[in-house]
Amino acid sequence: MNDTKDNKVYSSARHSKYWQKLKAAAESKWSLAALFAQDNTRTQRFSAQSGALYMDYSKQCLDDTVLESLLNLANSCELSARIQSLLQGAMVNTSEERAALHTALRLPTTANLQLDNQDVVADVHQSLGQVERLSERVRSGTWRGFSGKAITDVVNIGVGGSDLGPLMATTALDEWADTCVEVHFVSNMDGTQLDNLLKHLNPETTLFIISSKSFGTIDTLSNAKTALSWLLATAKLRAGTEDSVLRRHFIGISANSEKMSDWGIHPEHQLQLWEWVGGRFSLWSAIGLAIAIRIGMSGFKELLAGAHSMDEHFAQADFAENLPVLLGLIAVWNSTFLQVNAHTVLPYDGRLSYLPSYLTQLEMESNGKSVTQHGDRIDYDTCPILWGEIGSNAQHAFYQLLHQGTQQVSCDFIACVRRYSDEAKNTPLQQQHELSLANCLAQSRVLAFGNAAIAETDSQIACDADKYKYYRGNQPSTTLLIDELTPHSLGALIALYEHKVYVMASIWDINPFDQWGVEMGKQMAESVHDAMQQEGNAPFDTSTNQLLKHIKQLS
């Protein structure tokens, strides 16, 4: 399938008999304690592995019958064909009439993929070659600022996927950094991040990456304009020119070359995106330049290889052993059928501190939809509300709600098995890592089994007199263990969640690749901003008008 106009209509899971079976099964009173008591082989059956990722989903509220129905539900909506359509460049982004080929960004050079008579693989690797050339110039010190000094700091200016992806990956892989060049990230349009950062940077040695698919995002361009003004203020004192500053201190990454040129980005420093790359799926593209600068191109290629290994697993593994398929089906079971409409991601590893924020955008912007791909109103729950935090921090923040609140919340626990392997055994750092792992396993156990997790002889908290110490348990969770955090395993982990999103969308029959819900607010902001600059009454609702009036009075 190489034609973006191939808009195949797939069967709907909503009308499958397995949908009705799952609805009926959801009415049962599910007890994790009972499920484990009845079956001592449960954990072996409800776990799966792919490469460095091991997934235990035995603490989910399901049994063999439910799992079988979920797998049949996937087949009923032709999930295998949908996966092939995604990977081969069919028009899976139906509302915008284009492919969603983020998986092509990590294809090896030996692969073959044509899209509208264009060699996608050749284009991707040409772009990666440019990323490698530019990143090596910065890393080697041959890229010089307007005064002839080598670049010491790189600032990635972007928002959404142009910020969250590179920020998350660069933070997670910082121990692989092999350069003194520091990488920073700016996204907020109010200027706070940029203002705080510029106070500590040298304009002569700072390079800015402007990352924007459209090169029209006001958040990004407002920060870029401020950065240019900051550079010019120093360059003019040193007899530099605006052309020199633009050429020596800015790289642009966009699908809109014309707008990059109009802004002043030199053609040699423009990196190309394609319309078939969604922002929240773009860290594998030139958007990952900041990652390549920090960890080197070999590390960046390992990140791509890890993602590609998960792509192959997604395409080839039997659904019963397929990590993205299982993770997606469990999410559908929880949200749509069990009405568990909140989900939290809990990495027990400080390096993954930005992973929850990244997944928040990936899942909620993709699947926060209430209309099918065919424009029909949906009468079932889709994407849950998602949030998360480093597990050890979350324990002291919102685990109170998880353990004793009135809401059911599904959880993903994520941990790395090996860490500090270069340290001698039983060092303080290794002991801290073991303590973190112990907390990860302990919390998932208590969430599942409540007071029963601790033997009665060792605990008094089940006492009727201490009802405020009661742990009800029965909170569903999945635990993902990563052998060791590396560029390769991180790539696989991110791709796992990307494909999970697609599985969920396929079952719900929604388009996960558009985000129309973010547009109207941005358009309205332009009207409000215009009204803010004008005298007289604003043409909005009384609340907005009153707020504007108050702002004007204080301005």
C-alpha positions in Angstrom: 0.0 0.0 0.0 2.0 3.0 -1.2 -0.8 5.4 -2.2 -1.9 7.9 0.4 -5.3 8.0 -1.2 -5.9 4.3 -0.2 -8.6 5.0 2.4 -9.7 1.5 3.2 -12.8 1.2 5.4 -12.2 -1.3 8.1 -14.6 -3.3 10.2 -15.7 -1.6 13.4 -14.9 -3.3 16.7 -18.0 -1.5 18.2 -20.3 -3.8 16.2 -18.5 -7.0 17.1 -20.0 -9.7 19.2 -16.9 -9.6 21.3 -17.6 -6.0 22.3 -20.9 -7.2 23.8 -19.1 -10.1 25.5 -16.7 -7.6 27.1 -19.5 -5.4 28.2 -21.1 -8.3 30.0 -17.8 -9.4 31.5 -17.1 -5.9 32.8 -20.3 -6.1 35.0 -18.6 -8.8 37.1 -17.0 -7.8 40.4 -13.3 -8.2 39.6 -11.0 -9.0 42.5 -7.3 -9.2 41.9 -6.9 -11.1 45.2 -9.4 -13.7 44.1 -7.8 -14.0 40.6 -4.4 -14.7 42.1 -5.7 -17.1 44.8 -7.5 -19.2 42.1 -4.5 -19.5 39.7 -0.9 -19.9 40.7 0.3 -19.9 37.1 -1.4 -16.5 36.4 1.8 -14.5 36.3 3.5 -16.8 33.7 0.5 -16.5 31.4 0.0 -12.8 31.8 3.4 -11.6 30.9 5.3 -11.1 27.7 8.8 -9.9 26.5 10.4 -8.2 23.6 14.1 -7.6 23.6 15.0 -5.7 26.7 11.4 -5.0 27.7 9.6 -7.4 30.0 5.9 -6.8 30.7 3.9 -8.2 33.6 0.2 -7.5 33.3 -1.1 -10.1 35.7 -2.2 -7.4 38.1 -4.8 -6.2 35.6 -8.5 -7.1 36.3 -8.9 -9.7 33.6 -8.8 -13.4 33.1 -8.3 -15.8 30.2 -11.8 -15.3 28.9 -11.5 -11.5 28.8 -8.1 -11.7 27.2 -9.4 -14.0 24.5 -12.3 -11.6 23.9 -9.9 -8.7 23.6 -7.7 -10.5 21.1 -10.8 -11.5 19.1 -12.0 -7.8 19.3 -8.6 -6.8 17.8 -9.1 -9.3 14.9 -12.7 -8.1 14.4 -11.5 -4.6 13.5 -8.8 -6.0 11.2 -6.0 -4.8 13.4 -3.4 -6.7 11.4 -4.4 -5.0 8.2 -4.5 -1.6 10.0 -0.9 -2.2 11.3 0.2 -2.9 7.7 -1.5 0.2 6.5 0.3 2.3 9.1 3.7 0.8 8.3 3.3 0.9 4.5 2.2 4.5 4.2 -1.5 4.3 3.6 -3.7 7.3 4.4 -4.3 6.4 8.1 -4.6 10.1 9.0 -8.0 10.4 7.3 -9.0 13.9 8.3 -5.8 15.4 6.9 -5.6 12.9 4.1 -2.1 11.7 4.5 0.1 8.9 5.9 1.5 8.8 9.4 5.0 7.4 8.7 7.0 8.0 11.8 8.0 4.4 11.6 9.8 5.2 8.3 12.1 7.6 10.2 13.8 4.6 11.8 14.0 2.3 8.8 17.5 1.0 7.9 19.0 2.0 4.6 18.3 -1.5 3.2 14.5 -1.0 3.5 12.3 0.0 0.6 9.3 2.3 0.9 7.8 4.5 -1.8 5.2 7.1 -1.0 3.6 9.1 -3.9 6.5 7.9 -6.1 9.1 9.3 -3.6 11.8 7.1 -2.1 11.0 7.7 1.6 14.0 5.7 2.9 16.4 7.7 0.8 14.9 11.0 1.9 15.0 10.0 5.5 18.7 9.0 5.4 19.6 12.1 3.5 18.1 14.1 6.3 19.9 12.0 8.9 23.1 12.6 7.1 22.5 16.4 7.4 21.7 15.9 11.1 25.0 14.1 11.5 27.0 16.8 9.6 25.5 19.7 11.6 25.7 17.9 15.0 29.4 17.0 14.4 30.3 20.5 13.5 28.8 21.7 16.8 30.3 18.8 18.8 33.8 19.2 17.3 34.0 22.9 17.9 34.2 23.8 14.2 30.8 25.6 14.3 31.7 29.2 15.3 29.5 32.1 16.4 29.6 35.6 15.0 32.8 36.5 17.0 34.7 33.3 16.0 34.2 31.5 19.2 33.1 27.8 19.3 29.6 27.0 20.3 29.2 25.9 24.0 25.4 25.9 24.4 22.6 24.8 22.2 19.0 26.0 22.9 16.1 24.0 21.3 13.1 26.3 20.8 10.0 24.3 20.2 6.7 23.3 21.8 4.7 20.1 22.0 6.4 17.3 20.2 9.2 19.6 19.1 10.1 20.1 22.7 8.8 17.1 24.8 10.4 14.4 22.7 13.9 15.8 22.5 13.8 17.0 26.1 12.6 13.6 27.4 15.2 11.6 25.4 18.1 13.9 26.1 17.4 13.9 29.8 17.0 10.1 29.9 20.3 9.5 28.0 22.4 12.2 29.5 24.9 9.7 30.9 25.7 8.9 27.2 26.6 12.5 26.6 30.2 12.7 25.3 30.5 16.4 24.7 31.0 19.6 26.7 28.3 21.3 24.6 25.2 21.8 26.8 21.7 21.4 25.4 18.8 23.5 26.8 15.1 23.5 26.0 12.6 26.4 25.8 8.9 26.1 25.1 6.8 28.5 27.2 5.5 31.5 25.2 5.5 33.8 28.2 9.3 34.1 28.1 10.0 32.8 31.6 12.2 29.9 30.5 14.1 31.9 27.9 14.6 34.9 30.2 16.1 32.8 32.9 18.3 30.9 30.5 19.7 33.9 28.6 20.9 35.5 31.9 23.5 32.6 32.1 24.4 32.1 28.4 27.0 33.8 26.3 25.5 35.2 23.0 28.8 34.7 21.2 28.7 30.9 21.9 25.0 30.0 21.8 23.3 28.3 19.0 19.5 28.2 18.6 17.5 25.4 17.0 14.0 26.6 15.9 11.8 23.5 15.7 8.4 23.9 14.2 6.7 21.8 11.6 4.7 24.7 10.3 7.2 27.4 11.2 4.2 29.4 12.2 3.6 28.4 15.9 3.4 31.6 17.8 4.9 30.1 21.0 8.0 29.1 19.1 8.4 32.1 16.9 8.0 34.6 19.9 10.8 32.9 21.7 12.9 32.8 18.5 12.4 36.6 18.0 13.5 37.3 21.5 16.6 35.1 21.0 17.5 37.0 17.8 17.1 40.4 19.6 19.3 39.2 22.4 22.0 38.1 19.9 21.8 41.3 17.9 22.2 43.5 21.0 25.7 42.0 21.5 26.6 41.5 17.8 26.0 45.1 16.9 28.4 46.2 19.7 31.0 44.0 18.1 30.3 45.2 14.6 28.5 41.9 13.6 25.7 41.9 11.1 22.2 40.5 11.3 23.0 38.2 8.4 26.0 36.8 10.2 24.0 36.2 13.4 21.3 34.4 11.6 23.7 32.3 9.7 25.9 31.4 12.6 23.4 31.1 15.4 20.2 29.6 14.0 19.2 26.2 12.6 15.6 25.6 11.4 13.7 22.4 11.4 10.4 22.5 9.6 8.2 21.2 6.7 8.0 24.8 5.4 11.3 25.8 3.8 9.8 29.1 2.5 8.9 30.3 6.0 12.3 29.3 7.3 13.9 31.3 4.5 11.6 34.3 5.1 12.6 34.3 8.8 16.2 34.3 7.8 17.4 30.7 8.3 20.3 30.0 5.9 19.4 27.3 3.4 22.4 25.1 4.5 21.0 25.2 8.0 17.5 24.2 7.2 16.5 20.6 8.1 13.4 19.2 6.4 10.4 17.6 7.9 7.6 15.9 6.0 3.8 16.4 6.3 3.5 12.7 7.2 5.5 13.3 10.4 3.2 14.2 13.3 4.7 16.5 15.9 4.3 14.1 18.8 5.9 11.3 16.7 8.8 13.4 15.4 11.8 12.9 17.8 13.1 10.3 15.4 13.5 12.9 12.6 15.6 16.0 12.4 13.7 17.2 15.4 16.1 14.9 17.3 19.0 17.1 16.4 19.4 18.2 20.0 19.7 14.5 21.0 22.3 13.9 18.4 24.3 16.9 19.5 24.3 15.7 23.1 24.9 11.9 22.8 26.4 11.7 19.3 25.1 10.3 16.1 26.0 6.8 17.0 23.8 7.0 20.1 21.0 8.6 18.1 21.1 5.8 15.6 20.9 3.3 18.4 17.8 5.1 19.6 16.3 4.7 16.1 17.4 1.0 16.0 15.6 0.3 19.3 12.4 1.9 17.9 12.7 -0.1 14.7 13.1 -3.4 16.7 9.7 -2.6 18.3 8.2 -1.8 14.9 9.2 -5.2 13.8 7.8 -6.9 16.9 4.6 -5.0 16.5 4.3 -6.1 12.9 5.3 -9.7 13.3 4.5 -11.0 16.8 1.4 -12.9 17.5 -1.1 -10.7 19.3 -1.1 -12.8 22.4 2.7 -12.1 22.8 2.7 -8.6 21.2 3.6 -6.0 23.8 2.0 -2.9 22.0 -1.2 -4.9 21.2 -1.5 -6.2 24.7 -0.8 -2.8 26.3 -3.4 -1.2 24.0 -6.1 -3.8 24.5 -5.7 -3.6 28.3 -6.1 0.2 28.1 -9.3 -0.2 26.1 -10.6 -2.8 28.6 -9.9 -0.5 31.5 -11.2 2.8 30.0 -14.1 1.6 27.8 -15.5 -1.4 29.6 -14.4 -1.1 33.3 -14.8 2.7 33.2 -11.3 3.2 34.8 -10.9 6.7 33.3 -7.7 7.7 34.9 -4.2 6.4 34.1 -0.9 7.2 35.7 2.7 6.5 34.5 5.2 5.9 37.3 8.8 5.4 36.3 11.0 4.4 39.2 14.1 6.0 37.5 15.0 9.6 37.7 16.4 9.5 34.2 12.8 9.1 32.9 11.5 12.2 34.7 10.0 13.6 31.5 8.5 10.4 30.2 5.1 11.0 31.9 4.8 14.4 30.3 5.8 13.0 26.9 3.2 10.2 27.2 0.6 12.7 28.4 0.8 14.4 25.0 1.2 11.2 23.0 -1.9 9.6 24.4 -4.3 12.4 25.1 -3.6 14.5 22.0 -3.8 11.4 19.9 -6.8 9.6 21.4 -8.7 12.4 23.2 -11.5 12.1 20.6 -15.3 11.8 20.6 -15.9 11.3 16.9 -15.0 8.3 14.8 -12.9 8.5 11.6 -16.2 8.6 9.7 -17.6 11.5 11.7 -20.0 9.6 13.9 -20.5 10.6 17.5 -18.9 8.0 20.0 -21.1 6.5 22.7 -18.3 4.9 24.7 -15.3 6.1 26.7 -12.0 6.6 24.8 -8.8 8.0 26.2 -8.4 8.2 29.9 -7.0 11.2 31.7 -3.3 10.5 31.9 -0.6 11.9 34.2 2.4 10.7 36.1 5.6 11.4 38.0 8.8 9.7 39.1 7.5 6.9 41.3 9.4 7.8 44.5 8.2 11.4 44.3 4.6 10.4 43.5 4.6 8.2 46.6 4.7 11.4 48.6 2.4 13.3 46.3 -0.7 11.4 45.0 -0.3 7.8 46.1 -2.7 8.7 48.9 -5.4 8.9 46.2 -4.3 5.7 44.5 -4.4 3.7 47.7 -7.3 5.2 49.6 -9.2 7.6 47.2 -12.6 6.9 45.7 -11.4 6.8 42.1 -10.1 3.7 40.3 -6.8 4.5 38.5 -4.8 2.2 36.3 -1.1 2.4 36.6 2.0 1.7 34.6 5.1 1.0 36.7 8.4 1.3 34.8 11.8 0.4 36.2 15.3 -0.6 35.0 16.7 -3.8 36.4 20.4 -3.0 36.0 22.1 0.3 36.9 25.4 1.6 38.2 27.1 -1.5 36.7 30.4 0.3 36.7 30.2 0.7 40.4 31.6 -1.8 42.9 29.0 -4.0 44.5 27.0 -2.8 47.4 28.0 0.8 46.9 25.6 3.5 48.1 24.3 4.2 44.6 23.6 0.5 44.0 21.8 0.3 47.3 19.7 3.3 46.3 18.8 1.6 43.0 17.8 -1.6 44.8 15.6 0.5 47.2 13.9 2.1 44.2 13.2 -1.2 42.6 11.9 -2.5 46.0 9.5 0.4 46.2 8.3 -0.1 42.7 7.4 -3.8 43.3 6.0 -3.0 46.8 3.7 -0.3 45.6 2.2 -2.3 42.8 1.6 -5.2 45.2 -0.2 -3.0 47.8 -2.3 -1.3 45.0 -3.4 -4.8 43.9 -4.0 -6.5 47.2 -4.5 -3.8 49.8 -4.3 -4.8 53.4 -3.9 -8.4 52.3 -0.5 -7.6 50.9 0.9 -7.7 54.5 0.4 -10.8 56.6 -2.0 -10.3 59.5 0.7 -11.3 62.0 2.8 -8.4 60.8 0.2 -5.7 60.6 -2.4 -4.1 62.7 -3.7 -1.8 60.0 -6.6 -4.1 59.0 -8.1 -3.6 62.4 -11.7 -2.2 62.2 -10.7 0.5 64.7 -8.3 1.9 62.2 -10.5 2.3 59.2 -8.6 5.3 58.1 -5.6 3.0 57.6 -7.6 0.6 55.4 -6.1 -0.1 51.9 -8.8 -1.5 49.6 -6.5 -2.7 46.8 -7.8 -3.9 43.5 -6.1 -1.0 41.6 -5.1 -2.5 38.2 -1.5 -2.0 37.1 1.1 -3.2 34.6 4.8 -3.4 35.4 7.4 -2.8 32.6 10.9 -3.9 33.5 13.8 -2.7 31.2 17.0 -4.8 31.4 19.0 -1.6 31.3 18.4 1.9 30.1 20.3 2.5 26.9 19.5 4.4 23.7 18.3 1.2 22.1 16.0 0.2 25.0 14.7 3.7 25.3 13.8 3.7 21.6 12.0 0.5 22.0 10.1 1.8 25.0 8.9 5.0 23.3 7.9 3.0 20.1 6.0 0.6 22.4 3.8 3.5 23.6 3.4 4.9 20.1 2.0 1.6 18.9 -0.1 1.2 22.0 -1.8 4.5 21.0 -2.5 3.1 17.5 -4.0 -0.1 18.8 -6.4 1.8 21.1 -7.4 4.1 18.2 -8.0 1.1 16.0 -10.4 -0.4 18.5 -12.1 2.9 19.1 -12.2 3.6 15.3 -10.7 7.1 15.8 -7.9 9.0 14.1 -4.9 9.3 16.4 -2.9 11.5 14.1 -4.8 14.8 14.0 -5.4 17.3 16.8 -8.1 19.6 15.8 -9.0 20.2 19.4 -6.0 22.5 19.9 -6.7 24.8 17.0 -9.8 26.9 18.0 -8.2 28.1 21.2 -5.1 29.4 19.3 -7.4 31.2 16.8 -9.4 32.7 19.6 -6.2 33.9 21.2 -5.5 36.1 18.2 -8.8 37.8 18.5 -8.4 38.3 22.2 -4.9 39.7 21.7 -6.3 42.1 19.1 -9.0 43.3 21.6 -6.3 43.7 24.2 -4.6 46.3 22.1 -7.7 48.3 21.3 -9.9 50.7 23.2 -13.5 50.2 23.8 -15.7 47.2 24.6 -14.5 43.7 23.6 -16.9 41.6 21.5 -16.8 38.5 23.7 -18.8 37.0 26.6 -19.2 39.0 29.7 -16.6 37.0 31.7 -13.9 37.4 29.0 -14.8 41.1 28.6 -14.6 41.7 32.3 -11.2 40.0 32.6 -9.9 42.0 29.7 -11.1 45.2 31.3 -9.3 44.3 34.5 -6.1 43.5 32.6 -6.2 46.9 30.7 -6.8 48.8 33.9 -3.6 47.3 35.4 -1.5 47.6 32.2 
